[in-house]
Amino acid sequence: MSKNEGFKVSRRDDGNLTIVYPQGFLDAHTAPDFETELQKAIEGGRVQIIVNCRDLDYISSAGLGVFMGCIEQVRDLGGDIKISNLVPKVYHVFELLGFHQLYDLTPTEEEAAGKFTA
């Protein structure tokens, strides 16, 4: 059993947008994979990022730390990270820690995309 069983991350570029899809459990063991995927986008000049969390079942403080570690860099480059499709228990964690004040949390990926073009 690999240490990252139960977590996958994929990415899709759509025009200026990059959509990242974390799946499963985002914790201390899997956060580096998630961070690597975000960093690859950022280093490629992709700074309009949507993280679609429809398949994210769990997030730990380490996973939240990845968001915090990347957001400043992305905003310094003139971009943003928007978060969509949070399942209720993951949304609750984001809300509890005040992330809803730092990030656009949207119900759908389409709504997040619209905020970039607005």
Protein Blocks (a to p, Z undefined) as FASTA:
>chain_A
ZZkgoiacddddehjbccdddehjadfklmmmmmmmmmmmmmnopabdcddfklmcbdcf
klmmmmmmmmmmmmmnopacddehiafklmmmmmmnommmmpccdfbfklmmmmmmZZ
